[in-house]
Amino acid sequence: MRSITRLLFFLVASSVASCRTGQDVLRPDADGAVHLTVVGTNDVHGWVMTQEEKFPQGAIRYGGAAAFAGYLKLLRAENPGGVVLVDGGDLFQGTLMSNLTEGSVVIETFNALGYDAAAIGNHEFDYGPVGAPTHASQPGMDPFGALKARIAQAKFPLLSTNIYESNSRLRPSWLPGDGTVIIERKGIKIGIIGLTTPQTPTTTLPINVASLRFAPLGPEALSAARNLRARGADVVIAVVHAGGRCSETNDPSDLHTCDTETGEVFEMMKGFPYGTLDAVVAGHTHGQIGHFVNGTPVIESFALGKAFGVIDLSIDPSTRKLIRERTRIRSGIAVCETMDEATQSCDVRRLKANAAQVKPVAAKWLAQTIEPDAAIAELLWPGEARVAALQNKPLGLSVPRPLGRNYETESALGSFLADSLRTMVRADVALLNPGGLRADLGSGPLKYGAVYEVLPFDNQVATLDVTGDQLVSLVRAAYAAKKGVFQVSGLEVRLDRCPGPNRLKSVHLPGGHGVDPNVRYRVALPDFLARGGDGLGPVLATIDPRQVDLGETRASNLRDELVDFWVKNKESFVAPESGRVQFVDDGKPCQAAESHSNP
């Protein structure tokens, strides 16, 4: 009897012990490790719909959530229960479908895809209050109203640990938690940190974030990582709306083509103790990174829903520690619904060089055919139908030849738009920030949707009444801000080829005439710039507010005013003569590749 009692006691005790410790027992895969697949996207900017380019033999379809879901399906089948899906921020702003719903359609799509977390990007603040105004123009309007609505709608956390109220120095009460979250996959506790670029006050409407402070990334990331480890996180991932650029990604250990001295994500990681972070998904610069930085894998995969990246992590089941030598990186993976049969590519820019030879076939990845998700396509259909009429609205105008943009120099599109703005407002000078131009303008009959893709921001037309000295100071600040090459009309500028605080070498009126310091000049520009965006704040702070008209009483926005102006004047859309922006090349190489963000 005693032996039976002892046996029963042993069995019960074993059962209880098993219940207590079962959650700590990890089941390794065949190679003896537990595998996690971190899938990262960034800078979707509302492009959840499929894009298409027609060729003689058919259409290349690329990007969008439905096709991306097909890639996710393969990854989730390859590693059941082990996929972590995150985004590096800037979910909104850039398409009619996103902007008309203030990002709601994006959140709905991300919910369906099963995202685990996303960083809060600078463009998450663009919509301002709920409804039409892009900023709190009346008492009682909440500048964070639209963002709060999207946070409430999301089934995943929108994270940022470095946002504080300027006055109280506390976290805003409307931001849930501390900007981190812990999730679990395969018994592994995964801490996720969200971070937002400190550039945000100059890369969204400054008035929308005037009450906030964005703390430096490095100290915030280090503190958050330590707190997550203390709370039991086995793995720590950062989703960071701050990035960099690398021109080559063939060797993930070779950083010599990366902007390691100026890229925000690289600066963030300087001085981190080894192993502070186990993976980083970056964003903001629309570039590509697929490298190990201080032993930590970092990915960034372009923008607009056209690509994603993967970090494969292996964990020792006995120690719950990362087996770092087994970490693998894949960045910039193109999202294709169809691809060219010969090149296995859906990169339409490259395919156009041999358009007649392009033969579209169903896309394949990991030796399997990509099947777009029908449920997500159905989810998006009402939104696409809603904007189709506006998107395809003919303007009765034609573009004889494509007008392209260029972030790094003068462009045909930038000069054309600046000339249009200056003429429309009857100004002496017009300034456009290159990050405000989001697409090229193709040839053929012009439709409203094409203009919207070029100018998706609901900026107002602003004007400044400034002296010649103030004009020169404004132009100097524009080119010193490392925000690309501003597009100008009514000016001729000479620049150092390398970005820097003294980049502007000279500025003249057309024909080489000097800017008279005692003459007043009328300057037309988007209100984003007139409110201090892209580094113009310090100069504008020295200008009497009575000299600044933010366009708040104008009946429409910059984009729609330009459309009306072109239609009324039967615009010909001919590229202006080049030469208003020229570089002074002293033959010296730039010290490091600059990281340019797209506001």
MONOR-V263272 format. One record per helix or strand of 2 or more residues. SS is the DSSP state (H for helix, E for strand). FROM is the first residue (numbers start at 1). TO is the last residue. Records with the same first field share a line. If there is no record, write none. Layout:
BEGIN
SS=FROM-TO / FROM-TO
END
This chain:
BEGIN
H=2-24 / 65-78 / 96-100 / 104-113 / 122-125 / 145-153 / 200-203 / 206-209 / 217-230 / 264-269 / 324-326 / 348-357 / 374-391 / 412-425 / 434-436 / 448-454 / 468-480 / 510-512 / 527-530 / 533-535 / 537-540 / 545-547 / 558-569
E=33-41 / 51-55 / 58-62 / 83-87 / 117-119 / 157-159 / 163-165 / 180-185 / 188-196 / 212-214 / 235-241 / 279-281 / 288-293 / 296-301 / 307-316 / 328-334 / 338-340 / 360-362 / 364-365 / 368-369 / 394-399 / 429-432 / 444-447 / 461-467 / 487-489 / 492-496 / 504-509 / 513-514 / 520-526 / 548-549 / 581-584
END
